[in-house]
């Protein structure tokens, strides 16, 4: 059974992503795509440093960096791609359309990662209902994207 706290936390992150995309696109319209992408990351680094100081977690775990698989470091690269793509797409197609496309692609990729147990994730058995779920999600997305 799904823990409701973590389901709520995931839903909260989804709402935050829609807001983040909106805020990032607003910033990008004024100062430019790459400038806003850089500024967003600088603000993010400062935020994490403040949180780490506030909770007193220290820097001890950075000694384990040698144990990290190479692909885990690609999250930083993907973060730049995600922020750039959001800043670029939202002013052109709108928050709803961009977020819908993001969610369909995100779910499709997530189901594939789960089914393969890729990148060290727990393997979650693939079911043909997963395809039906993705098709229904895509159909719902198409309805949202209609002009």
C-alpha positions as CSV (number, residue, x, y, z in Angstrom):
1,X,0.0,0.0,0.0
2,X,1.2,3.5,-0.8
3,X,2.2,5.6,2.1
4,X,-0.1,8.7,2.0
5,X,2.6,11.0,3.3
6,X,4.8,10.2,0.4
7,X,1.9,10.4,-2.1
8,X,1.2,13.8,-0.7
9,X,4.9,14.8,-1.0
10,X,5.0,13.6,-4.6
11,X,1.8,15.6,-5.4
12,X,3.3,18.7,-3.7
13,X,6.4,18.3,-5.9
14,X,4.1,18.2,-9.0
15,X,2.4,21.5,-8.0
16,X,5.8,23.0,-7.2
17,X,7.0,22.0,-10.7
18,X,4.1,23.8,-12.4
19,X,4.8,26.9,-10.3
20,X,8.5,26.6,-10.9
21,X,8.0,26.4,-14.7
22,X,5.8,29.5,-14.6
23,X,8.3,31.5,-12.5
24,X,11.3,30.3,-14.5
25,X,9.5,31.3,-17.8
26,X,8.7,34.7,-16.4
27,X,12.3,35.2,-15.4
28,X,13.6,33.9,-18.8
29,X,11.3,36.3,-20.7
30,X,13.0,39.3,-18.9
31,X,16.7,38.3,-18.6
32,X,17.1,35.6,-21.2
33,X,17.1,31.8,-21.3
34,X,20.7,31.0,-20.3
35,X,20.9,33.9,-17.9
36,X,17.8,32.7,-16.1
37,X,19.0,29.1,-16.1
38,X,22.2,30.1,-14.4
39,X,20.5,32.4,-11.9
40,X,18.0,29.7,-11.0
41,X,20.8,27.3,-10.3
42,X,22.7,29.8,-8.2
43,X,19.6,30.5,-6.1
44,X,19.2,26.7,-5.7
45,X,22.8,26.3,-4.5
46,X,22.3,29.1,-2.0
47,X,19.1,27.5,-0.8
48,X,20.6,24.1,-0.3
49,X,23.6,25.6,1.6
50,X,21.2,27.5,3.9
51,X,19.2,24.3,4.5
52,X,22.3,22.2,5.2
53,X,23.5,24.8,7.7
54,X,20.1,25.0,9.3
55,X,19.7,21.3,9.8
56,X,23.4,20.8,10.6
57,X,24.0,17.9,8.3
58,X,27.6,18.8,7.5
59,X,29.7,17.7,4.5
60,X,30.8,14.3,5.8
61,X,29.0,12.2,3.1
62,X,30.9,13.9,0.3
63,X,33.7,11.4,1.1
64,X,31.5,8.8,-0.5
65,X,31.6,10.4,-4.0
66,X,33.9,7.7,-5.3
67,X,31.1,5.2,-4.7
68,X,28.6,7.0,-6.9
69,X,28.0,5.4,-10.3
70,X,28.9,7.7,-13.2
71,X,25.3,8.1,-14.4
72,X,24.1,9.6,-11.1
73,X,26.1,12.7,-11.9
74,X,24.0,13.3,-15.0
75,X,21.2,14.7,-12.8
76,X,22.9,18.1,-12.8
77,X,23.2,18.1,-16.6
78,X,19.5,17.0,-16.9
79,X,18.5,19.8,-14.5
80,X,19.9,22.4,-16.9
81,X,18.1,20.7,-19.8
82,X,14.9,20.6,-17.9
83,X,15.0,24.2,-16.8
84,X,16.0,25.4,-20.3
85,X,13.2,23.3,-22.0
86,X,10.6,24.6,-19.5
87,X,11.7,28.2,-19.9
88,X,11.7,27.8,-23.7
89,X,8.4,26.0,-24.1
90,X,6.0,27.6,-21.6
91,X,5.9,31.0,-23.2
92,X,5.2,29.4,-26.5
93,X,2.5,26.8,-25.7
94,X,1.3,27.7,-22.2
95,X,1.8,26.3,-18.7
96,X,-1.0,23.7,-19.1
97,X,0.2,22.3,-22.4
98,X,3.8,22.2,-21.4
99,X,3.1,20.6,-18.1
100,X,0.8,18.0,-19.8
101,X,3.6,17.1,-22.3
102,X,6.1,16.9,-19.4
103,X,3.8,14.6,-17.4
104,X,3.1,12.2,-20.2
105,X,6.8,11.9,-21.0
106,X,7.7,11.6,-17.4
107,X,5.3,8.8,-16.7
108,X,6.3,6.9,-19.8
109,X,10.0,7.1,-18.9
110,X,9.3,6.2,-15.3
111,X,7.3,3.1,-16.2
112,X,10.2,2.0,-18.5
113,X,12.8,2.6,-15.7
114,X,10.6,0.7,-13.2
115,X,10.1,-2.2,-15.6
116,X,13.9,-2.5,-16.3
117,X,15.0,-1.7,-12.8
118,X,17.4,0.7,-14.6
119,X,20.0,2.8,-12.9
120,X,19.9,0.8,-9.6
121,X,16.2,1.4,-9.0
122,X,14.0,-1.4,-7.6
123,X,12.5,-3.4,-10.5
124,X,8.7,-3.1,-10.6
125,X,7.0,-5.8,-12.7
126,X,5.7,-4.5,-15.9
127,X,2.0,-5.0,-16.5
128,X,0.1,-4.5,-19.7
129,X,-2.3,-2.3,-17.7
130,X,0.7,0.1,-17.6
131,X,0.4,0.6,-21.3
132,X,-3.4,1.2,-21.0
133,X,-2.7,3.7,-18.3
134,X,-0.2,5.6,-20.4
135,X,-2.6,5.5,-23.4
136,X,-5.4,6.9,-21.3
137,X,-3.0,9.5,-19.9
138,X,-2.0,10.4,-23.5
139,X,-5.7,10.6,-24.6
140,X,-6.4,12.9,-21.6
141,X,-3.4,15.0,-22.6
142,X,-4.7,15.2,-26.2
143,X,-8.0,16.5,-24.8
144,X,-6.2,19.1,-22.8
145,X,-4.0,20.2,-25.7
146,X,-6.9,20.7,-28.1
147,X,-7.4,24.4,-29.1
